[in-house]
Amino acid sequence: MSFELPDLPYAYDALGPYMSAETLEYHHDKHHFAYVTNANKLLEGSGFEGKSLEEAIKNSFGSNPGLFNNAAQHYNHMQFWKWMKPNGGGAIPGNLESKIIADLGSIAAFRDAFIAAGTTQFGSGWAWLSLTDGKLAVTKTANGENPLVHGGTPLLGVDVWEHSYYIDYRNARPKYLAAFFDNMVNWEYVTELFEAAS
């Protein structure tokens, strides 16, 4: 098994004005490409050849940091491109909306918690909505870590590494996070993941 860089599911300029073509070109073609290239090099002789990406991530966590960091970032970015779409945001489909309200209080409370998680993640990392033991939670992780290694299923994640937003927002990370939540999230895909994990 080797890892492959997926094509973006939309044109480089499709997420404008909230995420620029320049950001997507650098983020996908340079950063994600580097994670895939490094993960493939580190996979050789690791004992994880032939494992699925998810298995490689879970099994290398804490034991093979180089492979873990690159494989996890590959997984995170494969999902990240799908978690966004042109003209995203807006209404959350019914089943997921009901679960968010039941577990997190309200859509507004969820939005606030998600943006706060991304804003307060010190340095590089991610903010997440995940499902663990049947319950939704908003969390944050450093670097490439994700809910898979904590027994959860990632349903939505936002990249808060500076390369994800600095071209468009400079140091205004909260503004980027609000734009992501309100205008870019592909809630249909989040709902598909939720229904598959429920």
N, C-alpha and C positions, 0 to 999 in steps of 0.2 A: 504494500500500500504506500502511495505517496500522496501528499497534499497538493491540491491544485487551486490556483487563484480563480475564483468565479468571476464572470462578467458582472458588471453592475446591472441591476434589473431596469435601469432607466438611463437616459442620456446624462452626460456630465452636468448639463445646465438645467436639468429637470426640477431641481429642488430650490431654484432661485425664487425670490431673493433671499431665502432663509439660509441656504448653504450654496456657496458659489461653485462654479465649474472648476475654478482653480483649487479650492479646498478638496473637492472630490478627486481631481486628477492626482494631487499629491497624496491624499489619504489612501486611495485605492491602489494607484499604480506604483507608488513608492513604499509607503508604510506597510500596507497589507501584503504587497508582493515580498517585502523583506521578511515578514513573519513566515510566509509560506516557504521561502527559500531556506531560511535558517532552520525551520522545523524539519524540513526534509533532510538537511545535513545531519541534524542532531538525532533524527530517527534511526539512522544507520548504526547498527551495533548496540542499540539501546535496549533490546529485548521487547520493544513494543511494536516491532514490525508486524503487520497483519492485524493489528488491533484497530477498532474503529477510532475515529477522532475523539469521541466522548470517552472511550476506555483509556486511550492514551493520556488524556487530560487527567482523569481521575487517578490513574495509576502512577503518573509521574509527579503528582502534587506532593511536595515534601521530600521527594527522593531524587528527582532529576530536574533542577530548577530551570536549566537552559531550555530543555525540551518543553517543559510545562509552560513557561512564559510564552514561547513562540506558538505552540499548538493551541493554547488557550486564547491567545490573541487572534489566531486564525479563526477559531470557532466564533469568538465574539464578533469579529468583523463580518463573517459570513452572515450572521444573524442581523447585525447592525444595518447592512444594506437593505435587507428585507423589512426591517422595522421602520423604514422610511418609505414614503411614496410622494409623488407630486400631489399637491392639494390635500395633504394629509391632515391629521388632527380631527377636530369635530366630534360628532356623536360616537359614543362607544357602544358596540352591539349589545343587545339586551342581556344575554346570559352573563357576559363579563361585567357589564355595568352593575347588575344585581349583586354579583359576588364582591366587587370592589366596595359597594355600599355596605354590604353585610360585614366584611372583614376590616375595612379601613375607614368606615364612617360616612364618607360622601365622596363624590368625584372631586370636589374642591379640596377636601382634606388629602386625598390621594395626590392630586396635582402639587399641592404645597409640600407634601412629604417627599415626593420624587425630586422636585427642584431643589429642596433643601439638602437631600442626600448628595446630589451632584455638586451643589455649591460647597458643601462642607467636606467633601472628599479632599484631603490634603494631598497636593501633588497629583500624580497621574492615577487614573483608575476609572471606575464605572459606577453608575447608579442603576439599580435594578428594581423591577417588579418580578417576583418569583412566587412559585407555588411550592410549599413545603408541608408535607403531611396534611394536605387538603386545605391549607390556609394560605391566603395571599399575604405577602410581606414586602415592604420597601426596604432595601438595604443598599450598602455601598461597599465596594471592594477596592483594594489598591492594585495598581499595575494591571496584569491580565487575569487576575483571579475572578472567578465567577461562581454563581450559586451551585453549579454542578458538583463542586468539591465540598459543599456543605449540605448535601442531601436534597437540594432543591432543583426545580426546573425553571430556567430563565424564561420569562414570558415577554419581557421588554427590558432593553438595556440602552443606556446612552453613554457614549464615550466622552469622558472628560479629560483625556490627554489633550495637551495644548494644540497638537496638530489637527484636532478635530474642529477647532473653532477659532484659532488665533488669527488666521487670515481675514476672517469675516467680522469677528467681534473683539479682537485684541484681548484685553484682560477681563472683558465683561462676561464672565462665565454664566451668571444668572440670566442674562439676556438671551444667550445661546440656548440655555435649557428651557426657557419659556417658549422660544421660537420652535424648538424641537417638539415640545409637548403639544403646543397649540396648532402647529402648521405642518408638521412633517410626519407624525406617527401614523403608521399603517395599522389601524386598529383591527382591521379584518384579519391580518396575519397574526397579531397578538391573540385574537380570539381563537384562531385555528390552533395555536399552540396551547392555549388554555383548555380547549375542549379535548385535545389529544392527551393532555396530562391529567384531566379530571377523572 
